Amino acid sequence: MQSVERVRDTQSQTGLDRKQRRKNIRGDFDLVEPLSVPHIAIIDGFVTTTSTVNELACILKSAGVRRVDVWSIARAVKSD
């Protein structure tokens, strides 16, 4: 089921730091249809700064979803 869609094109997140990514992704998504579920899982193949999944989670929570999980295959880590 796809209940959220991207409503705005933004520049690539590649090369942006955490703060820039958060600002870049803000307002990119909107709810397509009402939700009547208490729990949703977001599947993201590769999580870097979590900006995208956090934005999606905020949209879902504001629509009444009580719990949002994020499932991912890989997670970027900051190297020293």
Biopython code that builds the backbone (N, CA, C, O; Angstrom):
import numpy as np
from Bio.PDB.StructureBuilder import StructureBuilder

atoms = [
    (1, "MET", "N", (0.848, -1.172, 0.000)),
    (1, "MET", "CA", (0.000, 0.000, 0.000)),
    (1, "MET", "C", (0.897, 1.240, 0.000)),
    (1, "MET", "O", (1.877, 1.301, 0.743)),
    (2, "GLN", "N", (0.571, 2.197, -0.810)),
    (2, "GLN", "CA", (1.323, 3.445, -0.845)),
    (2, "GLN", "C", (0.388, 4.571, -0.450)),
    (2, "GLN", "O", (-0.479, 4.967, -1.229)),
    (3, "SER", "N", (0.560, 5.081, 0.746)),
    (3, "SER", "CA", (-0.326, 6.111, 1.279)),
    (3, "SER", "C", (0.288, 7.498, 1.254)),
    (3, "SER", "O", (-0.399, 8.492, 1.490)),
    (4, "VAL", "N", (1.589, 7.564, 0.965)),
    (4, "VAL", "CA", (2.289, 8.840, 0.910)),
    (4, "VAL", "C", (2.962, 8.952, -0.446)),
    (4, "VAL", "O", (3.494, 7.974, -0.970)),
    (5, "GLU", "N", (2.934, 10.152, -1.007)),
    (5, "GLU", "CA", (3.624, 10.356, -2.279)),
    (5, "GLU", "C", (4.506, 11.589, -2.206)),
    (5, "GLU", "O", (4.268, 12.504, -1.418)),
    (6, "ARG", "N", (5.519, 11.589, -3.037)),
    (6, "ARG", "CA", (6.404, 12.752, -3.132)),
    (6, "ARG", "C", (5.674, 13.807, -3.965)),
    (6, "ARG", "O", (5.206, 13.519, -5.066)),
    (7, "VAL", "N", (5.581, 15.019, -3.440)),
    (7, "VAL", "CA", (4.832, 16.076, -4.114)),
    (7, "VAL", "C", (5.725, 17.194, -4.635)),
    (7, "VAL", "O", (5.251, 18.146, -5.255)),
    (8, "ARG", "N", (7.019, 17.066, -4.376)),
    (8, "ARG", "CA", (7.941, 18.123, -4.767)),
    (8, "ARG", "C", (9.278, 17.492, -5.129)),
    (8, "ARG", "O", (9.781, 16.625, -4.414)),
    (9, "ASP", "N", (9.844, 17.932, -6.240)),
    (9, "ASP", "CA", (11.182, 17.478, -6.611)),
    (9, "ASP", "C", (12.208, 18.332, -5.881)),
    (9, "ASP", "O", (12.064, 19.550, -5.775)),
    (10, "THR", "N", (13.236, 17.677, -5.386)),
    (10, "THR", "CA", (14.303, 18.400, -4.698)),
    (10, "THR", "C", (15.642, 17.990, -5.283)),
    (10, "THR", "O", (15.739, 17.014, -6.027)),
    (11, "GLN", "N", (16.673, 18.751, -4.934)),
    (11, "GLN", "CA", (18.006, 18.388, -5.384)),
    (11, "GLN", "C", (18.427, 17.083, -4.731)),
    (11, "GLN", "O", (17.872, 16.690, -3.705)),
    (12, "SER", "N", (19.392, 16.422, -5.314)),
    (12, "SER", "CA", (19.933, 15.184, -4.766)),
    (12, "SER", "C", (20.470, 15.438, -3.364)),
    (12, "SER", "O", (21.020, 16.503, -3.084)),
    (13, "GLN", "N", (20.307, 14.461, -2.491)),
    (13, "GLN", "CA", (20.803, 14.567, -1.122)),
    (13, "GLN", "C", (22.316, 14.309, -1.055)),
    (13, "GLN", "O", (22.959, 14.634, -0.057)),
    (14, "THR", "N", (22.875, 13.726, -2.117)),
    (14, "THR", "CA", (24.298, 13.394, -2.139)),
    (14, "THR", "C", (25.139, 14.645, -1.905)),
    (14, "THR", "O", (24.951, 15.662, -2.573)),
    (15, "GLY", "N", (26.048, 14.566, -0.973)),
    (15, "GLY", "CA", (26.945, 15.680, -0.693)),
    (15, "GLY", "C", (26.412, 16.677, 0.315)),
    (15, "GLY", "O", (27.139, 17.580, 0.731)),
    (16, "LEU", "N", (25.145, 16.533, 0.722)),
    (16, "LEU", "CA", (24.573, 17.446, 1.710)),
    (16, "LEU", "C", (24.830, 16.918, 3.111)),
    (16, "LEU", "O", (24.803, 15.708, 3.337)),
    (17, "ASP", "N", (25.080, 17.827, 4.061)),
    (17, "ASP", "CA", (25.242, 17.377, 5.441)),
    (17, "ASP", "C", (23.862, 17.168, 6.068)),
    (17, "ASP", "O", (22.840, 17.423, 5.432)),
    (18, "ARG", "N", (23.841, 16.703, 7.311)),
    (18, "ARG", "CA", (22.587, 16.363, 8.005)),
    (18, "ARG", "C", (21.596, 17.530, 8.017)),
    (18, "ARG", "O", (20.421, 17.347, 7.701)),
    (19, "LYS", "N", (22.058, 18.712, 8.376)),
    (19, "LYS", "CA", (21.178, 19.887, 8.457)),
    (19, "LYS", "C", (20.624, 20.246, 7.076)),
    (19, "LYS", "O", (19.438, 20.549, 6.943)),
    (20, "GLN", "N", (21.468, 20.214, 6.062)),
    (20, "GLN", "CA", (21.033, 20.527, 4.699)),
    (20, "GLN", "C", (20.032, 19.487, 4.192)),
    (20, "GLN", "O", (19.066, 19.840, 3.515)),
    (21, "ARG", "N", (20.249, 18.229, 4.508)),
    (21, "ARG", "CA", (19.324, 17.169, 4.089)),
    (21, "ARG", "C", (17.949, 17.362, 4.719)),
    (21, "ARG", "O", (16.925, 17.229, 4.048)),
    (22, "ARG", "N", (17.935, 17.674, 6.008)),
    (22, "ARG", "CA", (16.656, 17.901, 6.692)),
    (22, "ARG", "C", (15.882, 19.037, 6.036)),
    (22, "ARG", "O", (14.677, 18.928, 5.807)),
    (23, "LYS", "N", (16.582, 20.128, 5.737)),
    (23, "LYS", "CA", (15.941, 21.281, 5.101)),
    (23, "LYS", "C", (15.495, 20.937, 3.676)),
    (23, "LYS", "O", (14.410, 21.338, 3.253)),
    (24, "ASN", "N", (16.320, 20.206, 2.944)),
    (24, "ASN", "CA", (16.041, 19.844, 1.557)),
    (24, "ASN", "C", (14.794, 18.978, 1.422)),
    (24, "ASN", "O", (14.052, 19.121, 0.450)),
    (25, "ILE", "N", (14.549, 18.094, 2.364)),
    (25, "ILE", "CA", (13.467, 17.115, 2.251)),
    (25, "ILE", "C", (12.142, 17.618, 2.852)),
    (25, "ILE", "O", (11.087, 17.030, 2.614)),
    (26, "ARG", "N", (12.205, 18.704, 3.628)),
    (26, "ARG", "CA", (11.001, 19.217, 4.305)),
    (26, "ARG", "C", (9.923, 19.604, 3.294)),
    (26, "ARG", "O", (10.174, 20.361, 2.356)),
    (27, "GLY", "N", (8.722, 19.073, 3.503)),
    (27, "GLY", "CA", (7.585, 19.395, 2.644)),
    (27, "GLY", "C", (7.524, 18.616, 1.344)),
    (27, "GLY", "O", (6.721, 18.934, 0.467)),
    (28, "ASP", "N", (8.367, 17.593, 1.209)),
    (28, "ASP", "CA", (8.415, 16.808, -0.033)),
    (28, "ASP", "C", (7.309, 15.774, -0.161)),
    (28, "ASP", "O", (7.034, 15.301, -1.264)),
    (29, "PHE", "N", (6.671, 15.414, 0.944)),
    (29, "PHE", "CA", (5.699, 14.324, 0.932)),
    (29, "PHE", "C", (4.336, 14.783, 1.415)),
    (29, "PHE", "O", (4.214, 15.735, 2.185)),
    (30, "ASP", "N", (3.310, 14.078, 0.941)),
    (30, "ASP", "CA", (1.946, 14.380, 1.367)),
    (30, "ASP", "C", (1.161, 13.082, 1.425)),
    (30, "ASP", "O", (1.478, 12.120, 0.725)),
    (31, "LEU", "N", (0.145, 13.062, 2.255)),
    (31, "LEU", "CA", (-0.725, 11.903, 2.391)),
    (31, "LEU", "C", (-1.635, 11.804, 1.178)),
    (31, "LEU", "O", (-2.250, 12.790, 0.773)),
    (32, "VAL", "N", (-1.719, 10.596, 0.593)),
    (32, "VAL", "CA", (-2.533, 10.373, -0.598)),
    (32, "VAL", "C", (-3.957, 9.992, -0.217)),
    (32, "VAL", "O", (-4.918, 10.417, -0.858)),
    (33, "GLU", "N", (-4.078, 9.192, 0.826)),
    (33, "GLU", "CA", (-5.392, 8.721, 1.264)),
    (33, "GLU", "C", (-5.401, 8.622, 2.778)),
    (33, "GLU", "O", (-4.343, 8.483, 3.393)),
    (34, "PRO", "N", (-6.565, 8.690, 3.384)),
    (34, "PRO", "CA", (-6.643, 8.579, 4.844)),
    (34, "PRO", "C", (-6.117, 7.225, 5.317)),
    (34, "PRO", "O", (-6.224, 6.219, 4.615)),
    (35, "LEU", "N", (-5.557, 7.222, 6.500)),
    (35, "LEU", "CA", (-5.032, 5.990, 7.074)),
    (35, "LEU", "C", (-5.888, 5.558, 8.253)),
    (35, "LEU", "O", (-6.372, 6.391, 9.019)),
    (36, "SER", "N", (-6.072, 4.259, 8.392)),
    (36, "SER", "CA", (-6.827, 3.753, 9.541)),
    (36, "SER", "C", (-6.067, 2.615, 10.210)),
    (36, "SER", "O", (-6.662, 1.649, 10.688)),
    (37, "VAL", "N", (-4.762, 2.742, 10.235)),
    (37, "VAL", "CA", (-3.924, 1.714, 10.852)),
    (37, "VAL", "C", (-3.097, 2.345, 11.968)),
    (37, "VAL", "O", (-2.683, 3.499, 11.854)),
    (38, "PRO", "N", (-2.853, 1.600, 13.045)),
    (38, "PRO", "CA", (-2.076, 2.159, 14.148)),
    (38, "PRO", "C", (-0.560, 1.992, 13.990)),
    (38, "PRO", "O", (0.212, 2.616, 14.718)),
    (39, "HIS", "N", (-0.135, 1.154, 13.042)),
    (39, "HIS", "CA", (1.284, 0.800, 12.944)),
    (39, "HIS", "C", (1.681, 0.665, 11.476)),
    (39, "HIS", "O", (1.015, -0.026, 10.706)),
    (40, "ILE", "N", (2.781, 1.337, 11.092)),
    (40, "ILE", "CA", (3.274, 1.280, 9.716)),
    (40, "ILE", "C", (4.780, 1.064, 9.748)),
    (40, "ILE", "O", (5.475, 1.575, 10.627)),
    (41, "ALA", "N", (5.274, 0.303, 8.781)),
    (41, "ALA", "CA", (6.715, 0.136, 8.612)),
    (41, "ALA", "C", (7.133, 0.836, 7.330)),
    (41, "ALA", "O", (6.526, 0.630, 6.278)),
    (42, "ILE", "N", (8.161, 1.656, 7.413)),
    (42, "ILE", "CA", (8.769, 2.290, 6.248)),
    (42, "ILE", "C", (9.953, 1.415, 5.848)),
    (42, "ILE", "O", (10.794, 1.086, 6.685)),
    (43, "ILE", "N", (10.020, 1.040, 4.583)),
    (43, "ILE", "CA", (11.133, 0.232, 4.099)),
    (43, "ILE", "C", (12.039, 1.128, 3.268)),
    (43, "ILE", "O", (11.622, 1.683, 2.252)),
    (44, "ASP", "N", (13.281, 1.261, 3.712)),
    (44, "ASP", "CA", (14.272, 2.104, 3.043)),
    (44, "ASP", "C", (15.526, 1.268, 2.854)),
    (44, "ASP", "O", (16.102, 0.782, 3.828)),
    (45, "GLY", "N", (15.949, 1.100, 1.627)),
    (45, "GLY", "CA", (17.090, 0.243, 1.325)),
    (45, "GLY", "C", (18.386, 0.684, 1.972)),
    (45, "GLY", "O", (19.175, -0.154, 2.409)),
    (46, "PHE", "N", (18.621, 2.002, 2.041)),
    (46, "PHE", "CA", (19.882, 2.501, 2.588)),
    (46, "PHE", "C", (19.616, 3.797, 3.341)),
    (46, "PHE", "O", (19.240, 4.798, 2.732)),
    (47, "VAL", "N", (19.804, 3.791, 4.632)),
    (47, "VAL", "CA", (19.560, 4.970, 5.462)),
    (47, "VAL", "C", (20.884, 5.688, 5.703)),
    (47, "VAL", "O", (21.869, 5.073, 6.112)),
    (48, "THR", "N", (20.897, 6.982, 5.448)),
    (48, "THR", "CA", (22.112, 7.767, 5.721)),
    (48, "THR", "C", (21.894, 8.615, 6.965)),
    (48, "THR", "O", (22.290, 8.207, 8.057)),
    (49, "THR", "N", (21.276, 9.779, 6.831)),
    (49, "THR", "CA", (21.094, 10.679, 7.983)),
    (49, "THR", "C", (19.718, 10.547, 8.633)),
    (49, "THR", "O", (19.456, 11.218, 9.632)),
    (50, "THR", "N", (18.854, 9.726, 8.114)),
    (50, "THR", "CA", (17.462, 9.502, 8.556)),
    (50, "THR", "C", (16.532, 10.665, 8.231)),
    (50, "THR", "O", (15.387, 10.667, 8.682)),
    (51, "SER", "N", (16.984, 11.642, 7.472)),
    (51, "SER", "CA", (16.146, 12.804, 7.152)),
    (51, "SER", "C", (14.858, 12.410, 6.433)),
    (51, "SER", "O", (13.778, 12.888, 6.781)),
    (52, "THR", "N", (14.971, 11.544, 5.438)),
    (52, "THR", "CA", (13.792, 11.154, 4.659)),
    (52, "THR", "C", (12.813, 10.353, 5.510)),
    (52, "THR", "O", (11.619, 10.654, 5.515)),
    (53, "VAL", "N", (13.292, 9.342, 6.227)),
    (53, "VAL", "CA", (12.373, 8.524, 7.026)),
    (53, "VAL", "C", (11.774, 9.330, 8.178)),
    (53, "VAL", "O", (10.633, 9.085, 8.570)),
    (54, "ASN", "N", (12.521, 10.278, 8.722)),
    (54, "ASN", "CA", (11.949, 11.136, 9.767)),
    (54, "ASN", "C", (10.832, 12.015, 9.216)),
    (54, "ASN", "O", (9.802, 12.191, 9.867)),
    (55, "GLU", "N", (11.028, 12.566, 8.027)),
    (55, "GLU", "CA", (9.982, 13.390, 7.395)),
    (55, "GLU", "C", (8.732, 12.548, 7.125)),
    (55, "GLU", "O", (7.612, 12.986, 7.387)),
    (56, "LEU", "N", (8.934, 11.341, 6.602)),
    (56, "LEU", "CA", (7.804, 10.439, 6.354)),
    (56, "LEU", "C", (7.093, 10.077, 7.659)),
    (56, "LEU", "O", (5.864, 10.074, 7.718)),
    (57, "ALA", "N", (7.862, 9.776, 8.698)),
    (57, "ALA", "CA", (7.271, 9.420, 9.987)),
    (57, "ALA", "C", (6.431, 10.565, 10.542)),
    (57, "ALA", "O", (5.366, 10.327, 11.112)),
    (58, "CYS", "N", (6.886, 11.787, 10.386)),
    (58, "CYS", "CA", (6.119, 12.949, 10.856)),
    (58, "CYS", "C", (4.784, 13.063, 10.127)),
    (58, "CYS", "O", (3.755, 13.341, 10.743)),
    (59, "ILE", "N", (4.804, 12.848, 8.817)),
    (59, "ILE", "CA", (3.563, 12.885, 8.024)),
    (59, "ILE", "C", (2.597, 11.806, 8.518)),
    (59, "ILE", "O", (1.410, 12.064, 8.714)),
    (60, "LEU", "N", (3.119, 10.605, 8.715)),
    (60, "LEU", "CA", (2.288, 9.481, 9.160)),
    (60, "LEU", "C", (1.750, 9.696, 10.567)),
    (60, "LEU", "O", (0.582, 9.415, 10.834)),
    (61, "LYS", "N", (2.584, 10.186, 11.460)),
    (61, "LYS", "CA", (2.138, 10.448, 12.837)),
    (61, "LYS", "C", (1.059, 11.527, 12.868)),
    (61, "LYS", "O", (0.100, 11.430, 13.634)),
    (62, "SER", "N", (1.216, 12.551, 12.037)),
    (62, "SER", "CA", (0.201, 13.614, 12.009)),
    (62, "SER", "C", (-1.115, 13.105, 11.422)),
    (62, "SER", "O", (-2.162, 13.721, 11.620)),
    (63, "ALA", "N", (-1.064, 11.979, 10.700)),
    (63, "ALA", "CA", (-2.279, 11.372, 10.149)),
    (63, "ALA", "C", (-2.909, 10.377, 11.117)),
    (63, "ALA", "O", (-3.923, 9.757, 10.796)),
    (64, "GLY", "N", (-2.312, 10.217, 12.311)),
    (64, "GLY", "CA", (-2.917, 9.364, 13.323)),
    (64, "GLY", "C", (-2.240, 8.023, 13.548)),
    (64, "GLY", "O", (-2.682, 7.248, 14.396)),
    (65, "VAL", "N", (-1.190, 7.736, 12.815)),
    (65, "VAL", "CA", (-0.465, 6.487, 13.035)),
    (65, "VAL", "C", (0.277, 6.608, 14.369)),
    (65, "VAL", "O", (0.985, 7.587, 14.604)),
    (66, "ARG", "N", (0.110, 5.611, 15.237)),
    (66, "ARG", "CA", (0.732, 5.683, 16.561)),
    (66, "ARG", "C", (2.168, 5.185, 16.581)),
    (66, "ARG", "O", (2.986, 5.670, 17.362)),
    (67, "ARG", "N", (2.477, 4.211, 15.718)),
    (67, "ARG", "CA", (3.824, 3.633, 15.719)),
    (67, "ARG", "C", (4.352, 3.535, 14.295)),
    (67, "ARG", "O", (3.672, 3.013, 13.411)),
    (68, "VAL", "N", (5.567, 4.039, 14.071)),
    (68, "VAL", "CA", (6.218, 3.967, 12.767)),
    (68, "VAL", "C", (7.575, 3.286, 12.958)),
    (68, "VAL", "O", (8.429, 3.784, 13.691)),
    (69, "ASP", "N", (7.763, 2.153, 12.296)),
    (69, "ASP", "CA", (9.046, 1.451, 12.303)),
    (69, "ASP", "C", (9.761, 1.736, 10.995)),
    (69, "ASP", "O", (9.124, 2.020, 9.981)),
    (70, "VAL", "N", (11.082, 1.659, 11.020)),
    (70, "VAL", "CA", (11.887, 1.810, 9.815)),
    (70, "VAL", "C", (12.703, 0.539, 9.632)),
    (70, "VAL", "O", (13.465, 0.147, 10.516)),
    (71, "TRP", "N", (12.538, -0.098, 8.482)),
    (71, "TRP", "CA", (13.302, -1.304, 8.148)),
    (71, "TRP", "C", (14.259, -0.929, 7.031)),
    (71, "TRP", "O", (13.871, -0.296, 6.050)),
    (72, "SER", "N", (15.512, -1.327, 7.189)),
    (72, "SER", "CA", (16.523, -0.987, 6.206)),
    (72, "SER", "C", (17.515, -2.124, 6.036)),
    (72, "SER", "O", (17.763, -2.893, 6.965)),
    (73, "ILE", "N", (18.075, -2.223, 4.844)),
    (73, "ILE", "CA", (19.108, -3.208, 4.563)),
    (73, "ILE", "C", (20.458, -2.716, 5.071)),
    (73, "ILE", "O", (21.245, -3.502, 5.599)),
    (74, "ALA", "N", (20.734, -1.410, 4.914)),
    (74, "ALA", "CA", (22.033, -0.863, 5.285)),
    (74, "ALA", "C", (21.870, 0.508, 5.919)),
    (74, "ALA", "O", (20.899, 1.221, 5.666)),
    (75, "ARG", "N", (22.851, 0.859, 6.754)),
    (75, "ARG", "CA", (22.861, 2.144, 7.438)),
    (75, "ARG", "C", (24.251, 2.737, 7.305)),
    (75, "ARG", "O", (25.238, 2.073, 7.622)),
    (76, "ALA", "N", (24.343, 3.966, 6.845)),
    (76, "ALA", "CA", (25.637, 4.637, 6.718)),
    (76, "ALA", "C", (26.154, 5.004, 8.109)),
    (76, "ALA", "O", (25.387, 5.384, 8.995)),
    (77, "VAL", "N", (27.446, 4.885, 8.276)),
    (77, "VAL", "CA", (28.066, 5.313, 9.531)),
    (77, "VAL", "C", (29.136, 6.339, 9.217)),
    (77, "VAL", "O", (29.806, 6.266, 8.187)),
    (78, "LYS", "N", (29.282, 7.275, 10.101)),
    (78, "LYS", "CA", (30.273, 8.327, 9.908)),
    (78, "LYS", "C", (31.660, 7.767, 10.208)),
    (78, "LYS", "O", (31.892, 7.179, 11.264)),
    (79, "SER", "N", (32.558, 7.955, 9.281)),
    (79, "SER", "CA", (33.924, 7.494, 9.513)),
    (79, "SER", "C", (34.748, 8.595, 10.154)),
    (79, "SER", "O", (34.471, 9.780, 9.972)),
    (80, "ASP", "N", (35.743, 8.200, 10.892)),
    (80, "ASP", "CA", (36.593, 9.183, 11.591)),
    (80, "ASP", "C", (37.595, 9.810, 10.704)),
    (80, "ASP", "O", (38.374, 10.652, 11.151)),
]
sb = StructureBuilder()
sb.init_structure("model")
sb.init_model(0)
sb.init_chain("A")
sb.init_seg("    ")
for serial, (resi, resn, name, xyz) in enumerate(atoms, 1):
    if name == "N":
        sb.init_residue(resn, " ", resi, " ")
    sb.init_atom(name, np.array(xyz, "f"), 0.0, 1.0, " ", f" {name:<3s}", serial, name[0])
structure = sb.get_structure()
